[in-house]
Amino acid sequence: MKFRAEIDVMPLKALLDPQGKAVTGSMKNLGLPEIQNVRIGKHITLEIEADSKDSAKTKVDEACKKLLANQIMESYEFELFEN
């Protein structure tokens, strides 16, 4: 079976997000002071071949832990869709 994973990786809330801070400052310069506390992460989409949805979840979780997210500085969550 084929599955598609939609993964969001974000900096941990306890850590400073320099990109988000810069964008928040720019919002004020653009006349959008109502927008605050911007946090910037990354969105990853991948396809996976697996025997079951549980197996696909396990493989995606392993990929996130081993390569896609730095668990010291980032958190991740994902959704799995059957193709």
N, C-alpha and C positions, 0 to 999 in steps of 0.2 A: 504494500500500500504506500501511496505517496502522501506526504504531509507538508504543509508550509508553516513555518514558525515565524512569528512576528515578535522580535525581542527588543525591549527598551532597556538601555543601560544608562544609569544616572549616577552622578556623584553622590556620595553619602551626604545626608542632610547636615551632619555634624562638621563637614569639611567645607572650607572656602571654595567657591566656584568662580575663579577669576574671569572666565568667559561670560558667565551669567552676570557678574558684577559689572563688567564693561558694557554689556548690552543694557542692563538696567540704567546705567548712567546715560547711555545714548538715547534712551526713551525720553528722558527729561529734555534733552537737546532737540528732540523731534517734536516736542509739544505734546508728549504723551506721559505726563507725570503720574497718571493713574496706574500705569503698569509698573509693578514693583516685584522684587524678589525673583527675577528670572533665573532659571537653572537650565543649563545646557548639557545635553547628553547625546547619545547616539541611538539610532534605530537600525536594526539589522533584520533583514529578511533572508531566510534560507529554506531550501527544500530538502527533505529527508525521506529516504526509503526505509520503511520499518514494517515489521510484521503486525504491530498493533499500535494503538494510540499511546498506551503506557510505555511501550518500548521506545517510541519516538520521543516522548517526554523525557525519558531517562537519558537518551542520547543528546538532546538539546541542552538539558541541564548540565551534562558533563562538558559539552562544548563551551558553555558559558563559564563554568568554573575553571576550565583549563586554559581557555584562550580569549574568549570574547569580553570578559569582564575582569577587572583587577579587584578582587573582593576586599582588598585592604582599603581601597578608595571609592569603590563603586558598588551599587546594588543593581540587580537586574530582575526583570519579570518578563514572562512571555505567554503568548497565546498560541495554540496549535490548531490548525485547520486542516481538514482532510481535502486533498485535491481530487 
